[in-house]
Amino acid sequence: MHVLPQLRALESRFPTELAVVGVHAGKYTAERETARIRDASLRLGAVHPTVNDRQFRLWRAYAVRAWPTLVAIDPRGYVVGMQAGEFTADALAPFIERQIELARAEGALVASAAPVRADGPTQAIGTLAFPGKVAVSGARIAIADSGHHRILVGTLDAGGTTMQVERIVGGPEAGYRDGEAPLFTNPQGLCFHGDRLLVADAGTHTIRDVSSSTGRTRTLAGTGRQMRSAVDEAKGALSSPWDVAVADDTLYVAMAGIHQLWTVSLATGDARVLSGSGAEELHDAAHADAALAQPMGLVASGDRLFFTDAESSAVRAADRGPAGGVRTIVGTGLFDFGDVDGAGDDVRMQHQQGLALAGDGRLLVCDSYNDALKWLDPSTREATTWVRGFSEPSGVAIGAQHAYVADTNAHRIACVSLATGSVETLTIL
């Protein structure tokens, strides 16, 4: 999530001297499918060649121990450097420049752009491209058309299966700009609050405040740069906000990049940590001591927040009050995942990314890597599969008659009848 923008910056800086080859050693079984890797690469803008190292052969050959790890190889095929963990393009550029100078002096460098053309997605892109999240409020609907870097805002017809688009905010190119003609980069979580539409713009690490009637946009929180240090945090930077929920004039944010939940004042934009120490693990405790693992879906219910903790394949609850803490409903660890219904610790899901709250208090969960929607009762911790056959769904909202699913790799919003479970594609006019 954080490495690809830095790699793109390096590829742009050294277009004829640097060749990037991704090696994908998937943690999840779903991540070892070549078609999913291709879609994920396109969704994230990684168009360099990628190896599917599904059996971890290259991982072992290069003695890799962590995601991500960079291995630098010179033109003669020798390993000249390795680094585990995240990095910045600016920090790595001097090393690359030195290696280029050495290779050029030795006559080993052939400077030319690699003749690489990215494969297309598994399903054809149409009106939508890799939609990430969807929000519904009465007859109003908003779609994060993430691959097109824009948001569609409109109304649903009486039957709830057709959307009339009234406003397109952002796109078609990625960027960061406020005002009457705003730009977004990979927008994700959305929620209505009166006339306001709050947006987690993951690619610019900002929370954007959009007038749903005029489209005029302002930045509520974030600086446009990813938070990497205490200095960045002091300046107001955020890190990969992925979903948002409003309760009592406070915006709650699933901050996927730093494994935390945050609050943002809707009046002032003041942002601060609510839950999570910043460690990436599954650990229930008081807010300051709890550990989260890439929260990507969020919903408010009374004095609690429910969220999907994607890297621990868990669904968890957090108290909204500062004196509370975090507890796990289902999920048992970073490397415990599968596709098992049941109750409590017997339940297994796989990298859930979205959820919605039903009127009866149950949660509807996007079990993303199992391509399914599942019902979860927070009180009994019982999970049951409802509908299968999606293509990596990552967001869901519940309306009067249907659940609306951001069926990401199918480039559509699926309408699932709450009465029958039948599925059709939302018509977008």
Secondary structure as the mmCIF struct_conf table of DSSP 4:
data_model
#
loop_
_struct_conf.conf_type_id
_struct_conf.id
_struct_conf.beg_label_comp_id
_struct_conf.beg_label_asym_id
_struct_conf.beg_label_seq_id
_struct_conf.end_label_comp_id
_struct_conf.end_label_asym_id
_struct_conf.end_label_seq_id
HELX_RH_AL_P HELX_RH_AL_P1 VAL A 3 ARG A 13
BEND BEND1 PHE A 14 PHE A 14
TURN_TY1_P TURN_TY1_P1 PRO A 15 GLU A 17
STRN STRN1 GLY A 22 HIS A 24
BEND BEND2 LYS A 27 THR A 29
HELX_RH_3T_P HELX_RH_3T_P1 ALA A 30 ARG A 32
HELX_RH_AL_P HELX_RH_AL_P2 THR A 34 LEU A 44
TURN_TY1_P TURN_TY1_P2 GLY A 45 GLY A 45
BEND BEND3 HIS A 48 HIS A 48
STRN STRN2 THR A 50 ASN A 52
TURN_TY1_P TURN_TY1_P3 ARG A 54 GLN A 55
HELX_RH_AL_P HELX_RH_AL_P3 ARG A 57 ALA A 61
TURN_TY1_P TURN_TY1_P4 TYR A 62 ALA A 63
BEND BEND4 ALA A 66 PRO A 68
STRN STRN3 THR A 69 ILE A 73
TURN_TY1_P TURN_TY1_P5 PRO A 75 ARG A 76
BEND BEND5 GLY A 77 GLY A 77
STRN STRN4 VAL A 79 ALA A 84
BEND BEND6 GLY A 85 GLY A 85
HELX_RH_AL_P HELX_RH_AL_P4 ALA A 89 ALA A 105
TURN_TY1_P TURN_TY1_P6 GLU A 106 GLY A 107
HELX_LH_PP_P HELX_LH_PP_P1 ALA A 118 PRO A 121
BEND BEND7 THR A 122 GLN A 123
BEND BEND8 THR A 127 THR A 127
BEND BEND9 ALA A 129 PHE A 130
STRN STRN5 VAL A 134 SER A 137
TURN_TY1_P TURN_TY1_P7 GLY A 138 ALA A 139
STRN STRN6 ARG A 140 ASP A 145
HELX_RH_3T_P HELX_RH_3T_P2 SER A 146 HIS A 148
TURN_TY1_P TURN_TY1_P8 HIS A 149 HIS A 149
STRN STRN7 ARG A 150 LEU A 156
TURN_TY1_P TURN_TY1_P9 ALA A 158 GLY A 159
BEND BEND10 GLY A 160 THR A 161
STRN STRN8 THR A 162 GLY A 170
BEND BEND11 PRO A 172 GLU A 173
STRN STRN9 ARG A 177 ARG A 177
STRN STRN10 GLY A 179 GLY A 179
BEND BEND12 GLU A 180 ALA A 181
STRN STRN11 LEU A 183 LEU A 183
BEND BEND13 THR A 185 ASN A 186
STRN STRN12 PRO A 187 HIS A 193
TURN_TY1_P TURN_TY1_P10 GLY A 194 ASP A 195
STRN STRN13 ARG A 196 ASP A 201
HELX_RH_3T_P HELX_RH_3T_P3 ALA A 202 THR A 204
TURN_TY1_P TURN_TY1_P11 HIS A 205 HIS A 205
STRN STRN14 THR A 206 SER A 211
TURN_TY1_P TURN_TY1_P12 SER A 212 THR A 214
STRN STRN15 THR A 217 ALA A 221
BEND BEND14 GLY A 224 ARG A 225
STRN STRN16 GLN A 226 GLN A 226
BEND BEND15 SER A 229 SER A 229
HELX_RH_AL_P HELX_RH_AL_P5 ALA A 230 ALA A 234
TURN_TY1_P TURN_TY1_P13 LYS A 235 GLY A 236
STRN STRN17 LEU A 238 LEU A 238
STRN STRN18 PRO A 241 ALA A 247
TURN_TY1_P TURN_TY1_P14 ASP A 248 ASP A 249
STRN STRN19 THR A 250 MET A 255
HELX_RH_3T_P HELX_RH_3T_P4 ALA A 256 ILE A 258
TURN_TY1_P TURN_TY1_P15 HIS A 259 HIS A 259
STRN STRN20 GLN A 260 SER A 265
TURN_TY1_P TURN_TY1_P16 LEU A 266 THR A 268
STRN STRN21 ALA A 271 SER A 275
BEND BEND16 GLY A 278 GLY A 278
STRN STRN22 GLU A 280 GLU A 280
BEND BEND17 GLU A 281 GLU A 281
STRN STRN23 HIS A 283 HIS A 283
STRN STRN24 ALA A 285 ALA A 286
TURN_TY1_P TURN_TY1_P17 HIS A 287 ASP A 289
STRN STRN25 ALA A 291 LEU A 292
STRN STRN26 PRO A 295 SER A 301
TURN_TY1_P TURN_TY1_P18 GLY A 302 ASP A 303
STRN STRN27 ARG A 304 ASP A 309
HELX_RH_3T_P HELX_RH_3T_P5 ALA A 310 SER A 312
TURN_TY1_P TURN_TY1_P19 SER A 313 SER A 313
STRN STRN28 ALA A 314 ASP A 319
BEND BEND18 ARG A 320 GLY A 321
TURN_TY1_P TURN_TY1_P20 PRO A 322 ALA A 323
STRN STRN29 GLY A 325 VAL A 330
TURN_TY1_P TURN_TY1_P21 LEU A 334 PHE A 335
STRN STRN30 VAL A 340 VAL A 340
STRN STRN31 GLY A 342 ALA A 343
HELX_RH_3T_P HELX_RH_3T_P6 GLY A 344 ASP A 346
STRN STRN32 ARG A 348 ARG A 348
STRN STRN33 GLY A 354 LEU A 357
TURN_TY1_P TURN_TY1_P22 GLY A 359 ASP A 360
BEND BEND19 GLY A 361 GLY A 361
STRN STRN34 LEU A 363 ASP A 367
HELX_RH_3T_P HELX_RH_3T_P7 SER A 368 ASN A 370
TURN_TY1_P TURN_TY1_P23 ASP A 371 ASP A 371
STRN STRN35 ALA A 372 ASP A 377
TURN_TY1_P TURN_TY1_P24 PRO A 378 ARG A 381
STRN STRN36 GLU A 382 ARG A 388
BEND BEND20 SER A 391 GLU A 392
STRN STRN37 PRO A 393 ILE A 398
BEND BEND21 ALA A 400 GLN A 401
STRN STRN38 HIS A 402 ASP A 407
HELX_RH_3T_P HELX_RH_3T_P8 THR A 408 ALA A 410
TURN_TY1_P TURN_TY1_P25 HIS A 411 HIS A 411
STRN STRN39 ARG A 412 SER A 417
TURN_TY1_P TURN_TY1_P26 LEU A 418 THR A 420
STRN STRN40 VAL A 423 THR A 425
HELX_LH_PP_P HELX_LH_PP_P2 LEU A 426 LEU A 426
STRN STRN41 THR A 427 ILE A 428
#
